[in-house]
């Protein structure tokens, strides 16, 4: 590989499979996320591994997702948790709750009688 005086080497020695996403998110605005799950919601979420998110499973089978998400990922998570229906209740961030409400309102409007 050729180098010139304008190319600076990048030190990747601290990057591992487990921390690669958190390193990528350093420059993104991050938000705390908290989501309550029913037992069905917990079962649906368990097989998915998200960087910076963890699931605390309770004895009754329900669960609590906590962690950090990038602000620009809010539309993705709104669509994702809409699929959970009544099996997920977003507690934080407020911006995600508002986005979910907007999307639900649009969906309800589609079924409004003429």
Secondary structure, 3 states (H helix, E strand, C coil): CCCCCCCCCCCCCCCCCCCHHHHHHHHCCEEEEEEEECHHHHHHHHCCCCCCEEEEECCCCCEEEEEEEEHHHHHHHHHHHHCCHHHEEEEECHHHHHHHHHHHHHHHHHCCCC
